[in-house]
């Protein structure tokens, strides 16, 4: 739940939900989220963190470029 809240704070609720659903589909497309194996759960968290970090870095770059002008 912590990562959901952080992603929502960074991206906005709609985009964060879309990103999380997309990543879940990449990890286990036809399996309900509550039936993920420990390995799939770990992979899901890893991919969510990667997406979060990538988006956070992207936003930092945009803010830096805006402040440079």
Steps between C-alpha positions, in 0.01 A plus 500: 500500500787734565617496139145568379481811714841624389420445132165678540669795667759525222292428190145571598244233581384413146845465349632306800215249478556460125872440555441247776243306294732497199790365707280235661395386152867471401579282802199265500244590235229244579549452871307692768729720709415319822619170348850615404787278610768651727731523197237680290426732791868585533527562124191721511648715777832521316332620181283748691808648665677524166206682344472731801872586492492558124203733525651683796824560308302617198310754712827625653645554152191693392513721808871560447444595135219737598716668764789535251301727269 
